[in-house]
Amino acid sequence: MTLVQLKYAIVVAGSKSLNDAAKELFISQPSLSAAIHSLEDELGFDVFTRSKTGICVTTKGAEFIGYAKSVVEQYDLLDAKYISKINRKKTFSVSMQHYTFAVKAFVEVVKQYGMDEFEFEVHETKTHEVIDNVRNNKSEIGILYVNEFNEHVLKKLFKEYNLVFTPILECSIYAYIWKGHPLANKKEITLDELDEYPCLGFDQGEHNSFYFAEEVLSTYQYKQFIRANDRATLLNLMVGLNGYTLCSGIICEEFNGSDYCAVKLKSDEKMTIGYISRKDAIISEIGKKYIEEIEKYKDKAMA
């Protein structure tokens, strides 16, 4: 296995066909095909499947491409520092479920490290994509939650993908609503009281299983339920329809504004928010700093 083969595989994974990849690499298509076949023979499994419509990455291939990217990126850093002596920027990427406080922690890290030496990526996205991004080395860290309902399925998936989950915050469950909501002034609220209002949740795309829901109590038979793709839309629906979502209760007024509040749900249900990382990876210094920023919300977690 050579570095050139790894680079070829990465380019092919991002292309629609071997022909397109060959053009990008400035080599002939037969030469590229031979290099990929040689790599697959050495690995003992197919990285790609070929068909008349093009080429796509296999499940095992996606995992391999993630590691290949990590190896190539590390080599490029070594090359830039010790061989070419180019001031190449380091990268830090994090993926997360829709948590404003996790975005705020990311902002604090960017402020502390600055962008002269670092390139940053933040992906606020679907649960399964958070997992895939860490698995495939697109993100170093993924922020999500587990509870008694989903932890068996998610932790089985983490094990299969060679990921590890580390708890950070334990929270009780709160209804997140706007301050003009008829129930906003209550100290505690029940699901029966919320039944006449629409529950709001994040769409999980093709992985729209209860186990991947970002909202706890996902199997409850809600009378009204609306799914949306982003946090801004959910906030608009809270105001326009007196909707609510179930959350950790951690408020971040700096980003969402002061028009919203969290009311304790009358339930013994708990959620544990933590981070996933690759089992064989060492968390970078900037990654540790990001986790420290998340840990600052322990006192704000309304457990």
C-alpha positions as CSV (number, residue, x, y, z in Angstrom):
1,M,0.0,0.0,0.0
2,T,1.4,3.4,-1.0
3,L,0.6,7.0,-0.3
4,V,-0.2,7.4,-4.0
5,Q,-2.8,4.7,-3.8
6,L,-4.4,6.3,-0.8
7,K,-4.5,9.6,-2.6
8,Y,-6.0,7.9,-5.7
9,A,-8.7,6.2,-3.6
10,I,-9.7,9.5,-1.9
11,V,-10.1,11.3,-5.2
12,V,-12.1,8.3,-6.6
13,A,-14.4,8.4,-3.5
14,G,-15.2,12.0,-4.2
15,S,-15.9,11.5,-8.0
16,K,-18.8,10.2,-9.9
17,S,-16.7,7.9,-12.1
18,L,-13.2,6.5,-12.5
19,N,-13.0,8.6,-15.7
20,D,-13.7,11.8,-13.8
21,A,-11.2,10.9,-11.1
22,A,-8.5,10.0,-13.7
23,K,-9.0,13.5,-15.3
24,E,-8.6,15.2,-12.0
25,L,-5.4,13.2,-11.2
26,F,-4.0,13.7,-14.8
27,I,-3.5,10.0,-15.3
28,S,-5.2,7.5,-17.7
29,Q,-8.3,5.7,-16.6
30,P,-6.8,2.2,-17.1
31,S,-3.8,3.2,-14.9
32,L,-6.1,4.5,-12.1
33,S,-8.3,1.3,-12.4
34,A,-5.2,-0.9,-12.0
35,A,-4.0,1.0,-9.0
36,I,-7.4,0.8,-7.3
37,H,-7.7,-3.0,-8.1
38,S,-4.2,-3.5,-6.7
39,L,-5.1,-1.7,-3.5
40,E,-8.3,-3.7,-3.1
41,D,-6.4,-7.0,-3.6
42,E,-4.0,-6.0,-0.9
43,L,-6.8,-5.0,1.5
44,G,-8.9,-8.1,0.8
45,F,-12.1,-6.3,0.2
46,D,-13.8,-3.9,-2.3
47,V,-13.4,-0.3,-1.5
48,F,-15.7,0.6,-4.4
49,T,-18.6,-1.0,-6.3
50,R,-18.7,-0.5,-10.1
51,S,-21.8,-0.3,-12.3
52,K,-22.9,1.2,-15.6
53,T,-24.1,4.3,-13.7
54,G,-20.8,4.9,-12.1
55,I,-18.8,4.1,-8.9
56,C,-19.7,4.3,-5.2
57,V,-18.0,3.6,-1.9
58,T,-18.8,0.3,-0.1
59,T,-19.5,0.3,3.7
60,K,-16.0,-1.0,4.5
61,G,-14.6,1.3,1.9
62,A,-16.1,4.3,3.6
63,E,-14.3,3.4,6.8
64,F,-11.1,2.8,4.9
65,I,-11.3,6.2,3.1
66,G,-11.8,7.9,6.5
67,Y,-8.5,6.4,7.7
68,A,-6.8,7.1,4.4
69,K,-7.7,10.8,4.7
70,S,-6.2,10.9,8.1
71,V,-3.0,9.3,6.9
72,V,-2.7,11.7,3.9
73,E,-3.5,14.8,6.0
74,Q,-0.8,13.8,8.5
75,Y,1.7,13.3,5.8
76,D,0.8,16.6,4.2
77,L,1.4,18.3,7.6
78,L,4.8,16.6,7.9
79,D,5.7,17.5,4.3
80,A,4.6,21.2,4.8
81,K,6.6,21.5,8.1
82,Y,9.8,19.5,7.4
83,I,10.1,19.1,3.7
84,S,8.4,21.8,1.7
85,K,8.5,24.1,4.8
86,I,5.1,25.6,4.0
87,N,3.0,27.1,6.8
88,R,0.1,24.8,6.3
89,K,-2.9,25.4,8.5
90,K,-4.1,22.7,11.0
91,T,-7.8,21.7,10.8
92,F,-10.4,21.1,13.5
93,S,-13.9,19.8,12.7
94,V,-16.8,19.0,15.0
95,S,-20.3,17.5,14.2
96,M,-23.3,17.8,16.5
97,Q,-26.9,17.4,17.0
98,H,-28.8,20.7,17.2
99,Y,-27.4,22.1,20.4
100,T,-26.9,25.9,20.6
101,F,-24.5,25.5,23.6
102,A,-22.3,23.2,21.5
103,V,-22.1,25.9,18.8
104,K,-21.3,28.5,21.4
105,A,-18.5,26.3,22.7
106,F,-17.2,26.0,19.1
107,V,-17.2,29.8,18.8
108,E,-15.2,30.1,22.0
109,V,-12.6,27.7,20.7
110,V,-12.3,29.7,17.4
111,K,-11.8,32.9,19.4
112,Q,-9.1,31.3,21.6
113,Y,-7.1,29.7,18.8
114,G,-7.8,32.2,16.0
115,M,-7.8,31.4,12.3
116,D,-4.2,32.2,11.4
117,E,-3.1,28.7,12.1
118,F,-6.4,26.8,12.0
119,E,-9.2,26.0,9.5
120,F,-12.4,25.2,11.3
121,E,-15.5,23.2,10.3
122,V,-18.8,22.8,12.3
123,H,-21.6,20.5,11.2
124,E,-24.9,20.9,13.0
125,T,-26.7,17.9,11.5
126,K,-28.7,14.7,11.7
127,T,-27.8,12.1,14.3
128,H,-26.6,9.4,11.9
129,E,-24.5,12.0,10.0
130,V,-22.8,13.0,13.3
131,I,-21.8,9.4,13.7
132,D,-20.7,9.0,10.1
133,N,-18.7,12.2,10.1
134,V,-16.6,11.0,13.1
135,R,-16.4,7.5,11.7
136,N,-15.1,8.7,8.4
137,N,-12.7,11.2,9.9
138,K,-14.7,14.2,8.6
139,S,-15.0,15.4,12.2
140,E,-12.7,14.7,15.2
141,I,-15.5,14.9,17.7
142,G,-19.3,14.4,17.5
143,I,-21.8,15.7,20.1
144,L,-25.0,13.8,20.8
145,Y,-27.0,12.3,23.6
146,V,-27.9,8.8,24.8
147,N,-30.6,7.7,27.2
148,E,-32.1,4.4,28.4
149,F,-34.1,4.1,25.3
150,N,-31.5,4.6,22.6
151,E,-28.2,3.7,24.2
152,H,-28.4,0.0,23.4
153,V,-28.8,0.6,19.7
154,L,-26.4,3.6,19.5
155,K,-23.6,2.0,21.6
156,K,-23.9,-1.2,19.4
157,L,-23.4,1.1,16.4
158,F,-20.5,2.9,18.1
159,K,-18.8,-0.5,18.7
160,E,-19.3,-1.6,15.1
161,Y,-17.8,1.7,13.8
162,N,-14.9,1.6,16.3
163,L,-16.1,4.7,18.1
164,V,-16.3,5.5,21.8
165,F,-18.9,7.6,23.7
166,T,-17.7,9.8,26.6
167,P,-20.4,11.4,28.8
168,I,-20.2,15.1,29.6
169,L,-23.6,16.3,30.9
170,E,-26.5,14.6,32.5
171,C,-29.8,16.5,32.2
172,S,-33.4,16.2,33.1
173,I,-36.0,16.9,30.4
174,Y,-37.5,20.3,29.6
175,A,-40.0,21.7,27.2
176,Y,-38.4,24.5,25.2
177,I,-41.1,27.1,24.3
178,W,-41.3,30.8,23.6
179,K,-42.2,33.1,26.5
180,G,-45.5,34.0,25.0
181,H,-46.7,30.4,25.2
182,P,-49.7,29.8,27.5
183,L,-47.7,27.4,29.6
184,A,-44.5,29.5,29.8
185,N,-45.1,30.7,33.4
186,K,-45.5,27.2,34.9
187,K,-42.7,25.8,37.1
188,E,-43.4,22.2,35.9
189,I,-45.3,20.8,33.0
190,T,-46.8,17.4,32.0
191,L,-47.1,15.8,28.6
192,D,-50.9,15.9,28.9
193,E,-50.8,19.7,29.2
194,L,-48.6,19.8,26.1
195,D,-50.9,17.6,24.1
196,E,-52.9,20.4,22.6
197,Y,-49.8,22.0,21.2
198,P,-47.6,20.7,18.3
199,C,-44.4,18.9,19.3
200,L,-41.5,19.9,17.1
201,G,-38.6,17.6,16.1
202,F,-35.7,17.5,13.8
203,D,-36.1,15.4,10.6
204,Q,-33.5,12.6,10.4
205,G,-33.9,11.8,6.7
206,E,-33.5,8.2,5.8
207,H,-32.5,7.3,9.3
208,N,-35.8,8.6,10.8
209,S,-35.9,5.8,13.4
210,F,-37.0,6.5,17.0
211,Y,-33.5,5.5,18.1
212,F,-31.9,8.4,16.1
213,A,-34.4,11.0,17.2
214,E,-32.8,14.1,18.8
215,E,-35.8,14.5,21.1
216,V,-36.3,12.2,24.1
217,L,-39.6,10.3,24.6
218,S,-39.6,9.7,20.8
219,T,-42.1,6.8,21.1
220,Y,-44.7,8.9,22.9
221,Q,-47.9,9.1,20.8
222,Y,-48.0,12.9,20.2
223,K,-51.3,14.2,18.9
224,Q,-49.5,16.8,16.8
225,F,-46.0,16.5,15.5
226,I,-44.0,18.6,13.0
227,R,-40.5,17.8,11.7
228,A,-38.2,20.5,10.5
229,N,-34.6,20.6,9.2
230,D,-33.0,23.4,11.1
231,R,-33.1,25.2,14.4
232,A,-34.2,28.6,13.1
233,T,-37.3,27.0,11.6
234,L,-38.1,25.3,14.9
235,L,-37.9,28.6,16.7
236,N,-40.2,30.2,14.2
237,L,-42.7,27.4,14.7
238,M,-42.6,27.8,18.4
239,V,-43.7,31.4,18.1
240,G,-46.1,30.9,15.2
241,L,-47.9,27.8,16.4
242,N,-47.1,27.7,20.1
243,G,-45.0,24.6,19.4
244,Y,-42.5,23.0,21.8
245,T,-39.6,20.7,21.7
246,L,-38.1,18.5,24.4
247,C,-34.5,19.4,25.3
248,S,-31.8,19.5,28.0
249,G,-32.9,22.8,29.4
250,I,-29.6,24.5,28.7
251,I,-30.4,28.0,27.5
252,C,-28.1,30.0,25.3
253,E,-29.7,33.4,25.0
254,E,-26.7,34.9,23.3
255,F,-27.5,33.0,20.1
256,N,-31.2,32.2,20.3
257,G,-32.3,35.4,21.9
258,S,-34.2,36.0,25.2
259,D,-37.7,35.2,23.8
260,Y,-37.5,31.5,24.8
261,C,-37.6,29.5,28.1
262,A,-37.3,26.0,29.3
263,V,-40.0,24.5,31.6
264,K,-39.2,21.3,33.6
265,L,-41.1,18.3,32.3
266,K,-42.7,16.1,34.9
267,S,-40.8,13.0,34.2
268,D,-38.0,10.8,35.6
269,E,-36.4,10.6,32.2
270,K,-32.8,11.6,31.9
271,M,-30.5,12.3,28.9
272,T,-26.7,12.1,28.9
273,I,-25.0,14.4,26.4
274,G,-21.4,13.5,25.5
275,Y,-19.0,13.2,22.6
276,I,-18.0,10.4,20.3
277,S,-14.5,10.0,18.9
278,R,-12.6,7.3,17.0
279,K,-11.5,4.6,19.5
280,D,-7.9,4.5,18.2
281,A,-7.5,8.3,17.9
282,I,-5.8,10.7,20.3
283,I,-7.9,13.8,20.9
284,S,-6.0,16.9,19.8
285,E,-5.2,19.8,22.1
286,I,-7.9,21.9,20.4
287,G,-10.3,19.0,20.7
288,K,-9.6,18.8,24.4
289,K,-10.2,22.6,24.7
290,Y,-13.6,22.2,22.9
291,I,-14.6,19.5,25.3
292,E,-13.6,21.7,28.2
293,E,-15.9,24.4,26.8
294,I,-18.8,21.9,26.7
295,E,-18.0,20.9,30.3
296,K,-18.5,24.5,31.5
297,Y,-22.3,23.8,31.0
298,K,-22.3,21.2,33.8
299,D,-23.5,23.9,36.2
300,K,-26.2,25.0,33.7
301,A,-27.5,21.5,33.0
302,M,-30.8,21.4,34.8
303,A,-30.4,17.8,36.1
